[in-house]
Amino acid sequence: MATVAIKESKTDKIYLVINYLFLVIALIVVLYPLLYIISASISDPKYVSSGEMWLFPKGLNLKGYKLVFDNPKIWSGYGNTIMYTVLGTMVNLVVTLPAAYSLSRPDFVGRKFFMGMFLVTMFFNGGLIPTYLLVKGLGLINSIGALILPTTVSVYNLIVARTFFESSIPKELNEAAYMDGCTNFKLFIRIIIPLSAPIIAVMALFYGVGHWNSYFPALIYLNDEAKYPLQMILRQILVLQEMSADTTVAASGDAAIAMKNKAEIAALVKYAVIIVSTLPIIIVYPFLQRYFVQGVMIGSVKG
């Protein structure tokens, strides 16, 4: 039986053209900075600073990556960031998933009250100074606890996980488990967690990316440079690069040339560090993408 295609109206065609145009513009806006940074990190710095390199690499140069990998601060920052990300994400999952599952259970006494209290913190918070005084009062200044404990639970992620449990776990499954003598703890560990791989992957990605990119808590709470995460090391390099550029303007003669070379090398290192710091997340994301779409859609729309 032959199928008959639905003829598109003039309005539909205009809508499609606008959609494609918008997507192309969005692709360019997102893709150009990424391509520029990759190209700048492997180009000769004189072409980058003069503006001759605007898209593709020019004058292949890997000195920036050599300087990055020879810098011990980069490796210490990498190690600290990996440690903060892994521990922080584990703490987030250990707290968020049981809380979300409890709030998804209709037989949980006071769940509306507790959910309301969570929502209050979503819209109102103490602010920077009270939070700093609290962290200081707990004796967490200059410790890993200052970076992990204040961000233990994201209310947004809690709501997404709660909605996933509400819409994906049938109550008949709980009743069958209870009839077999299962306790609430065993039910959560042996049945709920194995069935919740999509939302666990999504929560791990949300929290992990947040910890990986976080630098403000480290800026506020850490005093020891040896404990700085990679983002703080990157910030130091960016600040030094700006200071070198300012000094170049004031100097003259050989000193100005030396300062200019120093500023170009600093810019080269800056682009290389950006690539090195974002590469792990770019590598991990494809492995979580299939869970990401499934988990977010199920967790965001109540069935």
C-alpha positions, 0 to 999 in steps of 0.5 A, a space after each residue: 500500500 502506497 503511503 501518502 506524504 503530508 504536504 507541508 504548508 508555507 508556515 511549516 516550511 518557514 518554521 523549519 527554515 528558522 529552526 535550521 538557521 537557529 541550529 546552525 547559529 547555535 552550532 557555530 557559537 558553541 563550536 567556534 570557541 572550542 576549535 579556536 582554543 584547540 588550534 591556539 594551544 598547538 599554534 605558534 603564539 605569535 600568530 595567536 597574539 597577532 590575530 593571524 590564527 583565527 580558526 585552524 592551527 598555524 605554525 604547529 607548536 606543542 611547547 605549551 603542552 610540554 610546559 604544562 606537563 613539566 609544571 608540578 603544580 599542574 599535576 598536584 592540581 590534577 591529583 587534588 581535583 580528581 580526589 575532590 571529584 571522586 570523593 565529593 561525587 560519592 558523598 553526593 550519591 550516598 546522601 542524595 539517592 536514599 533521600 530521594 527514594 525516601 521522599 518518593 515513598 507515599 508511606 514516608 511520614 512527613 515527606 511533604 514537610 521535608 520536601 518543603 524544607 528542601 525547597 525553602 533552601 532552594 530559593 533562600 540561603 544564608 549567603 556567603 558570609 554566614 556560610 563561611 562563618 559556619 564552615 569556619 565554626 566547624 573547623 573545616 577551613 583549609 580542609 577537603 571537608 570545606 569543598 565537599 560538605 557544603 554541597 552535599 545535596 543539590 535540591 534540583 538533583 534531589 527532585 529529579 531523582 525523586 521523580 525518577 523513583 516515583 515514576 520508575 519503581 512500581 509499588 507492586 515490586 516493593 510489596 513483593 519484596 516485603 512478602 519475601 521478608 525484605 527490609 527497607 534497607 535490603 530493598 533499597 540496596 538489592 532491588 532499587 539501586 540495581 534498577 536505577 542505573 540511568 539516574 545514578 549515571 546522571 547524578 554522577 555526571 551532574 555532581 562530577 562535572 560540578 566538582 571538576 569545574 568548581 573553583 570558588 569554594 577553593 578560593 574562599 576556604 583553602 589557604 594551602 597552595 598544595 591543596 589547590 584544585 586544577 581550576 585554581 592553578 588555571 586561575 593563577 596562570 590566567 592572572 599571571 598571564 594578564 600581569 605579564 601583558 600589562 608589564 609589556 605595555 610599560 617596558 621598552 627595548 629588549 625588556 619589552 621583547 622579553 616580556 612580550 615573549 613571556 606573555 605569548 608563552 603564558 597565553 600558549 600555556 593558558 590554552 593548553 591548560 584549558 584543553 588538559 583540564 576539560 579533556 577528562 570530562 569530554 572523554 567520560 561524557 560519551 560513556 554516560 550519554 545513553 544513561 544521561 538522556 534516559 535518566 533526565 527524561 524519566 526523572 524530569 517528567 512525572 509519568 
